[in-house]
Amino acid sequence: MADSIQEIADSELIERVATNKKELFNLRFQRATGQLENIARVKQVRREIARIKTEIRAREIKAAERVAAGKEA
């Protein structure tokens, strides 16, 4: 899973975060109304969001380091 996230474009990662947040909202709503059958799915979606956000942040840091290295040279 982590390997595939590293190969995805930034815009696709942002779209996936948005999609997963919508799914998480729906899962929470289903859980509150007693309609959710797979409770573990909430945890899976939360972790997926965290993985994607971690990759996005790592890319931001890497880009900032390249800019800083360019200014020093």
Phi and psi restraints in degrees (range 20) as a CNS / XPLOR table:
assign (resid 1 and name C) (resid 2 and name N)
       (resid 2 and name CA) (resid 2 and name C) 1.0 -64.7 20.0 2
assign (resid 2 and name N) (resid 2 and name CA)
       (resid 2 and name C) (resid 3 and name N) 1.0 -37.0 20.0 2
assign (resid 2 and name C) (resid 3 and name N)
       (resid 3 and name CA) (resid 3 and name C) 1.0 -63.0 20.0 2
assign (resid 3 and name N) (resid 3 and name CA)
       (resid 3 and name C) (resid 4 and name N) 1.0 -42.5 20.0 2
assign (resid 3 and name C) (resid 4 and name N)
       (resid 4 and name CA) (resid 4 and name C) 1.0 -67.8 20.0 2
assign (resid 4 and name N) (resid 4 and name CA)
       (resid 4 and name C) (resid 5 and name N) 1.0 -34.1 20.0 2
assign (resid 4 and name C) (resid 5 and name N)
       (resid 5 and name CA) (resid 5 and name C) 1.0 -65.8 20.0 2
assign (resid 5 and name N) (resid 5 and name CA)
       (resid 5 and name C) (resid 6 and name N) 1.0 -36.6 20.0 2
assign (resid 5 and name C) (resid 6 and name N)
       (resid 6 and name CA) (resid 6 and name C) 1.0 -68.3 20.0 2
assign (resid 6 and name N) (resid 6 and name CA)
       (resid 6 and name C) (resid 7 and name N) 1.0 -21.8 20.0 2
assign (resid 6 and name C) (resid 7 and name N)
       (resid 7 and name CA) (resid 7 and name C) 1.0 -92.3 20.0 2
assign (resid 7 and name N) (resid 7 and name CA)
       (resid 7 and name C) (resid 8 and name N) 1.0 -7.8 20.0 2
assign (resid 7 and name C) (resid 8 and name N)
       (resid 8 and name CA) (resid 8 and name C) 1.0 -86.3 20.0 2
assign (resid 8 and name N) (resid 8 and name CA)
       (resid 8 and name C) (resid 9 and name N) 1.0 145.0 20.0 2
assign (resid 8 and name C) (resid 9 and name N)
       (resid 9 and name CA) (resid 9 and name C) 1.0 -67.2 20.0 2
assign (resid 9 and name N) (resid 9 and name CA)
       (resid 9 and name C) (resid 10 and name N) 1.0 156.4 20.0 2
assign (resid 9 and name C) (resid 10 and name N)
       (resid 10 and name CA) (resid 10 and name C) 1.0 -57.5 20.0 2
assign (resid 10 and name N) (resid 10 and name CA)
       (resid 10 and name C) (resid 11 and name N) 1.0 -45.3 20.0 2
assign (resid 10 and name C) (resid 11 and name N)
       (resid 11 and name CA) (resid 11 and name C) 1.0 -63.5 20.0 2
assign (resid 11 and name N) (resid 11 and name CA)
       (resid 11 and name C) (resid 12 and name N) 1.0 -37.2 20.0 2
assign (resid 11 and name C) (resid 12 and name N)
       (resid 12 and name CA) (resid 12 and name C) 1.0 -67.4 20.0 2
assign (resid 12 and name N) (resid 12 and name CA)
       (resid 12 and name C) (resid 13 and name N) 1.0 -37.8 20.0 2
assign (resid 12 and name C) (resid 13 and name N)
       (resid 13 and name CA) (resid 13 and name C) 1.0 -63.1 20.0 2
assign (resid 13 and name N) (resid 13 and name CA)
       (resid 13 and name C) (resid 14 and name N) 1.0 -41.8 20.0 2
assign (resid 13 and name C) (resid 14 and name N)
       (resid 14 and name CA) (resid 14 and name C) 1.0 -64.7 20.0 2
assign (resid 14 and name N) (resid 14 and name CA)
       (resid 14 and name C) (resid 15 and name N) 1.0 -39.8 20.0 2
assign (resid 14 and name C) (resid 15 and name N)
       (resid 15 and name CA) (resid 15 and name C) 1.0 -63.8 20.0 2
assign (resid 15 and name N) (resid 15 and name CA)
       (resid 15 and name C) (resid 16 and name N) 1.0 -39.9 20.0 2
assign (resid 15 and name C) (resid 16 and name N)
       (resid 16 and name CA) (resid 16 and name C) 1.0 -65.6 20.0 2
assign (resid 16 and name N) (resid 16 and name CA)
       (resid 16 and name C) (resid 17 and name N) 1.0 -37.9 20.0 2
assign (resid 16 and name C) (resid 17 and name N)
       (resid 17 and name CA) (resid 17 and name C) 1.0 -61.4 20.0 2
assign (resid 17 and name N) (resid 17 and name CA)
       (resid 17 and name C) (resid 18 and name N) 1.0 -45.6 20.0 2
assign (resid 17 and name C) (resid 18 and name N)
       (resid 18 and name CA) (resid 18 and name C) 1.0 -62.5 20.0 2
assign (resid 18 and name N) (resid 18 and name CA)
       (resid 18 and name C) (resid 19 and name N) 1.0 -43.9 20.0 2
assign (resid 18 and name C) (resid 19 and name N)
       (resid 19 and name CA) (resid 19 and name C) 1.0 -63.3 20.0 2
assign (resid 19 and name N) (resid 19 and name CA)
       (resid 19 and name C) (resid 20 and name N) 1.0 -43.7 20.0 2
assign (resid 19 and name C) (resid 20 and name N)
       (resid 20 and name CA) (resid 20 and name C) 1.0 -67.5 20.0 2
assign (resid 20 and name N) (resid 20 and name CA)
       (resid 20 and name C) (resid 21 and name N) 1.0 -34.4 20.0 2
assign (resid 20 and name C) (resid 21 and name N)
       (resid 21 and name CA) (resid 21 and name C) 1.0 -65.8 20.0 2
assign (resid 21 and name N) (resid 21 and name CA)
       (resid 21 and name C) (resid 22 and name N) 1.0 -38.6 20.0 2
assign (resid 21 and name C) (resid 22 and name N)
       (resid 22 and name CA) (resid 22 and name C) 1.0 -64.8 20.0 2
assign (resid 22 and name N) (resid 22 and name CA)
       (resid 22 and name C) (resid 23 and name N) 1.0 -43.2 20.0 2
assign (resid 22 and name C) (resid 23 and name N)
       (resid 23 and name CA) (resid 23 and name C) 1.0 -62.4 20.0 2
assign (resid 23 and name N) (resid 23 and name CA)
       (resid 23 and name C) (resid 24 and name N) 1.0 -41.9 20.0 2
assign (resid 23 and name C) (resid 24 and name N)
       (resid 24 and name CA) (resid 24 and name C) 1.0 -62.0 20.0 2
assign (resid 24 and name N) (resid 24 and name CA)
       (resid 24 and name C) (resid 25 and name N) 1.0 -41.5 20.0 2
assign (resid 24 and name C) (resid 25 and name N)
       (resid 25 and name CA) (resid 25 and name C) 1.0 -59.6 20.0 2
assign (resid 25 and name N) (resid 25 and name CA)
       (resid 25 and name C) (resid 26 and name N) 1.0 -45.9 20.0 2
assign (resid 25 and name C) (resid 26 and name N)
       (resid 26 and name CA) (resid 26 and name C) 1.0 -64.7 20.0 2
assign (resid 26 and name N) (resid 26 and name CA)
       (resid 26 and name C) (resid 27 and name N) 1.0 -39.1 20.0 2
assign (resid 26 and name C) (resid 27 and name N)
       (resid 27 and name CA) (resid 27 and name C) 1.0 -64.4 20.0 2
assign (resid 27 and name N) (resid 27 and name CA)
       (resid 27 and name C) (resid 28 and name N) 1.0 -41.9 20.0 2
assign (resid 27 and name C) (resid 28 and name N)
       (resid 28 and name CA) (resid 28 and name C) 1.0 -64.5 20.0 2
assign (resid 28 and name N) (resid 28 and name CA)
       (resid 28 and name C) (resid 29 and name N) 1.0 -39.2 20.0 2
assign (resid 28 and name C) (resid 29 and name N)
       (resid 29 and name CA) (resid 29 and name C) 1.0 -63.9 20.0 2
assign (resid 29 and name N) (resid 29 and name CA)
       (resid 29 and name C) (resid 30 and name N) 1.0 -43.7 20.0 2
assign (resid 29 and name C) (resid 30 and name N)
       (resid 30 and name CA) (resid 30 and name C) 1.0 -63.2 20.0 2
assign (resid 30 and name N) (resid 30 and name CA)
       (resid 30 and name C) (resid 31 and name N) 1.0 -39.3 20.0 2
assign (resid 30 and name C) (resid 31 and name N)
       (resid 31 and name CA) (resid 31 and name C) 1.0 -65.1 20.0 2
assign (resid 31 and name N) (resid 31 and name CA)
       (resid 31 and name C) (resid 32 and name N) 1.0 -40.1 20.0 2
assign (resid 31 and name C) (resid 32 and name N)
       (resid 32 and name CA) (resid 32 and name C) 1.0 -66.3 20.0 2
assign (resid 32 and name N) (resid 32 and name CA)
       (resid 32 and name C) (resid 33 and name N) 1.0 -32.9 20.0 2
assign (resid 32 and name C) (resid 33 and name N)
       (resid 33 and name CA) (resid 33 and name C) 1.0 -92.2 20.0 2
assign (resid 33 and name N) (resid 33 and name CA)
       (resid 33 and name C) (resid 34 and name N) 1.0 -0.3 20.0 2
assign (resid 33 and name C) (resid 34 and name N)
       (resid 34 and name CA) (resid 34 and name C) 1.0 81.0 20.0 2
assign (resid 34 and name N) (resid 34 and name CA)
       (resid 34 and name C) (resid 35 and name N) 1.0 16.9 20.0 2
assign (resid 34 and name C) (resid 35 and name N)
       (resid 35 and name CA) (resid 35 and name C) 1.0 -99.2 20.0 2
assign (resid 35 and name N) (resid 35 and name CA)
       (resid 35 and name C) (resid 36 and name N) 1.0 -8.4 20.0 2
assign (resid 35 and name C) (resid 36 and name N)
       (resid 36 and name CA) (resid 36 and name C) 1.0 -77.3 20.0 2
assign (resid 36 and name N) (resid 36 and name CA)
       (resid 36 and name C) (resid 37 and name N) 1.0 125.0 20.0 2
assign (resid 36 and name C) (resid 37 and name N)
       (resid 37 and name CA) (resid 37 and name C) 1.0 -95.3 20.0 2
assign (resid 37 and name N) (resid 37 and name CA)
       (resid 37 and name C) (resid 38 and name N) 1.0 -38.8 20.0 2
assign (resid 37 and name C) (resid 38 and name N)
       (resid 38 and name CA) (resid 38 and name C) 1.0 -105.1 20.0 2
assign (resid 38 and name N) (resid 38 and name CA)
       (resid 38 and name C) (resid 39 and name N) 1.0 90.3 20.0 2
assign (resid 38 and name C) (resid 39 and name N)
       (resid 39 and name CA) (resid 39 and name C) 1.0 -66.3 20.0 2
assign (resid 39 and name N) (resid 39 and name CA)
       (resid 39 and name C) (resid 40 and name N) 1.0 -30.5 20.0 2
assign (resid 39 and name C) (resid 40 and name N)
       (resid 40 and name CA) (resid 40 and name C) 1.0 -65.1 20.0 2
assign (resid 40 and name N) (resid 40 and name CA)
       (resid 40 and name C) (resid 41 and name N) 1.0 -21.4 20.0 2
assign (resid 40 and name C) (resid 41 and name N)
       (resid 41 and name CA) (resid 41 and name C) 1.0 -62.7 20.0 2
assign (resid 41 and name N) (resid 41 and name CA)
       (resid 41 and name C) (resid 42 and name N) 1.0 -31.9 20.0 2
assign (resid 41 and name C) (resid 42 and name N)
       (resid 42 and name CA) (resid 42 and name C) 1.0 -60.0 20.0 2
assign (resid 42 and name N) (resid 42 and name CA)
       (resid 42 and name C) (resid 43 and name N) 1.0 -46.6 20.0 2
assign (resid 42 and name C) (resid 43 and name N)
       (resid 43 and name CA) (resid 43 and name C) 1.0 -64.7 20.0 2
assign (resid 43 and name N) (resid 43 and name CA)
       (resid 43 and name C) (resid 44 and name N) 1.0 -40.5 20.0 2
assign (resid 43 and name C) (resid 44 and name N)
       (resid 44 and name CA) (resid 44 and name C) 1.0 -62.0 20.0 2
assign (resid 44 and name N) (resid 44 and name CA)
       (resid 44 and name C) (resid 45 and name N) 1.0 -44.5 20.0 2
assign (resid 44 and name C) (resid 45 and name N)
       (resid 45 and name CA) (resid 45 and name C) 1.0 -67.4 20.0 2
assign (resid 45 and name N) (resid 45 and name CA)
       (resid 45 and name C) (resid 46 and name N) 1.0 -41.0 20.0 2
assign (resid 45 and name C) (resid 46 and name N)
       (resid 46 and name CA) (resid 46 and name C) 1.0 -60.9 20.0 2
assign (resid 46 and name N) (resid 46 and name CA)
       (resid 46 and name C) (resid 47 and name N) 1.0 -42.4 20.0 2
assign (resid 46 and name C) (resid 47 and name N)
       (resid 47 and name CA) (resid 47 and name C) 1.0 -68.1 20.0 2
assign (resid 47 and name N) (resid 47 and name CA)
       (resid 47 and name C) (resid 48 and name N) 1.0 -37.6 20.0 2
assign (resid 47 and name C) (resid 48 and name N)
       (resid 48 and name CA) (resid 48 and name C) 1.0 -61.2 20.0 2
assign (resid 48 and name N) (resid 48 and name CA)
       (resid 48 and name C) (resid 49 and name N) 1.0 -44.4 20.0 2
assign (resid 48 and name C) (resid 49 and name N)
       (resid 49 and name CA) (resid 49 and name C) 1.0 -60.1 20.0 2
assign (resid 49 and name N) (resid 49 and name CA)
       (resid 49 and name C) (resid 50 and name N) 1.0 -44.1 20.0 2
assign (resid 49 and name C) (resid 50 and name N)
       (resid 50 and name CA) (resid 50 and name C) 1.0 -63.1 20.0 2
assign (resid 50 and name N) (resid 50 and name CA)
       (resid 50 and name C) (resid 51 and name N) 1.0 -41.9 20.0 2
assign (resid 50 and name C) (resid 51 and name N)
       (resid 51 and name CA) (resid 51 and name C) 1.0 -62.3 20.0 2
assign (resid 51 and name N) (resid 51 and name CA)
       (resid 51 and name C) (resid 52 and name N) 1.0 -44.5 20.0 2
assign (resid 51 and name C) (resid 52 and name N)
       (resid 52 and name CA) (resid 52 and name C) 1.0 -66.3 20.0 2
assign (resid 52 and name N) (resid 52 and name CA)
       (resid 52 and name C) (resid 53 and name N) 1.0 -44.1 20.0 2
assign (resid 52 and name C) (resid 53 and name N)
       (resid 53 and name CA) (resid 53 and name C) 1.0 -63.9 20.0 2
assign (resid 53 and name N) (resid 53 and name CA)
       (resid 53 and name C) (resid 54 and name N) 1.0 -34.9 20.0 2
assign (resid 53 and name C) (resid 54 and name N)
       (resid 54 and name CA) (resid 54 and name C) 1.0 -63.8 20.0 2
assign (resid 54 and name N) (resid 54 and name CA)
       (resid 54 and name C) (resid 55 and name N) 1.0 -43.2 20.0 2
assign (resid 54 and name C) (resid 55 and name N)
       (resid 55 and name CA) (resid 55 and name C) 1.0 -64.8 20.0 2
assign (resid 55 and name N) (resid 55 and name CA)
       (resid 55 and name C) (resid 56 and name N) 1.0 -42.0 20.0 2
assign (resid 55 and name C) (resid 56 and name N)
       (resid 56 and name CA) (resid 56 and name C) 1.0 -60.8 20.0 2
assign (resid 56 and name N) (resid 56 and name CA)
       (resid 56 and name C) (resid 57 and name N) 1.0 -45.1 20.0 2
assign (resid 56 and name C) (resid 57 and name N)
       (resid 57 and name CA) (resid 57 and name C) 1.0 -64.8 20.0 2
assign (resid 57 and name N) (resid 57 and name CA)
       (resid 57 and name C) (resid 58 and name N) 1.0 -39.8 20.0 2
assign (resid 57 and name C) (resid 58 and name N)
       (resid 58 and name CA) (resid 58 and name C) 1.0 -61.9 20.0 2
assign (resid 58 and name N) (resid 58 and name CA)
       (resid 58 and name C) (resid 59 and name N) 1.0 -39.3 20.0 2
assign (resid 58 and name C) (resid 59 and name N)
       (resid 59 and name CA) (resid 59 and name C) 1.0 -67.0 20.0 2
assign (resid 59 and name N) (resid 59 and name CA)
       (resid 59 and name C) (resid 60 and name N) 1.0 -37.8 20.0 2
assign (resid 59 and name C) (resid 60 and name N)
       (resid 60 and name CA) (resid 60 and name C) 1.0 -63.4 20.0 2
assign (resid 60 and name N) (resid 60 and name CA)
       (resid 60 and name C) (resid 61 and name N) 1.0 -42.7 20.0 2
assign (resid 60 and name C) (resid 61 and name N)
       (resid 61 and name CA) (resid 61 and name C) 1.0 -64.9 20.0 2
assign (resid 61 and name N) (resid 61 and name CA)
       (resid 61 and name C) (resid 62 and name N) 1.0 -43.5 20.0 2
assign (resid 61 and name C) (resid 62 and name N)
       (resid 62 and name CA) (resid 62 and name C) 1.0 -62.0 20.0 2
assign (resid 62 and name N) (resid 62 and name CA)
       (resid 62 and name C) (resid 63 and name N) 1.0 -41.0 20.0 2
assign (resid 62 and name C) (resid 63 and name N)
       (resid 63 and name CA) (resid 63 and name C) 1.0 -65.6 20.0 2
assign (resid 63 and name N) (resid 63 and name CA)
       (resid 63 and name C) (resid 64 and name N) 1.0 -41.4 20.0 2
assign (resid 63 and name C) (resid 64 and name N)
       (resid 64 and name CA) (resid 64 and name C) 1.0 -64.5 20.0 2
assign (resid 64 and name N) (resid 64 and name CA)
       (resid 64 and name C) (resid 65 and name N) 1.0 -37.4 20.0 2
assign (resid 64 and name C) (resid 65 and name N)
       (resid 65 and name CA) (resid 65 and name C) 1.0 -67.0 20.0 2
assign (resid 65 and name N) (resid 65 and name CA)
       (resid 65 and name C) (resid 66 and name N) 1.0 -37.0 20.0 2
assign (resid 65 and name C) (resid 66 and name N)
       (resid 66 and name CA) (resid 66 and name C) 1.0 -66.2 20.0 2
assign (resid 66 and name N) (resid 66 and name CA)
       (resid 66 and name C) (resid 67 and name N) 1.0 -40.0 20.0 2
assign (resid 66 and name C) (resid 67 and name N)
       (resid 67 and name CA) (resid 67 and name C) 1.0 -64.8 20.0 2
assign (resid 67 and name N) (resid 67 and name CA)
       (resid 67 and name C) (resid 68 and name N) 1.0 -44.4 20.0 2
assign (resid 67 and name C) (resid 68 and name N)
       (resid 68 and name CA) (resid 68 and name C) 1.0 -64.1 20.0 2
assign (resid 68 and name N) (resid 68 and name CA)
       (resid 68 and name C) (resid 69 and name N) 1.0 -39.6 20.0 2
assign (resid 68 and name C) (resid 69 and name N)
       (resid 69 and name CA) (resid 69 and name C) 1.0 -66.7 20.0 2
assign (resid 69 and name N) (resid 69 and name CA)
       (resid 69 and name C) (resid 70 and name N) 1.0 -34.6 20.0 2
assign (resid 69 and name C) (resid 70 and name N)
       (resid 70 and name CA) (resid 70 and name C) 1.0 -67.9 20.0 2
assign (resid 70 and name N) (resid 70 and name CA)
       (resid 70 and name C) (resid 71 and name N) 1.0 -34.8 20.0 2
assign (resid 70 and name C) (resid 71 and name N)
       (resid 71 and name CA) (resid 71 and name C) 1.0 -73.6 20.0 2
assign (resid 71 and name N) (resid 71 and name CA)
       (resid 71 and name C) (resid 72 and name N) 1.0 -30.2 20.0 2
assign (resid 71 and name C) (resid 72 and name N)
       (resid 72 and name CA) (resid 72 and name C) 1.0 -75.2 20.0 2
assign (resid 72 and name N) (resid 72 and name CA)
       (resid 72 and name C) (resid 73 and name N) 1.0 -29.2 20.0 2
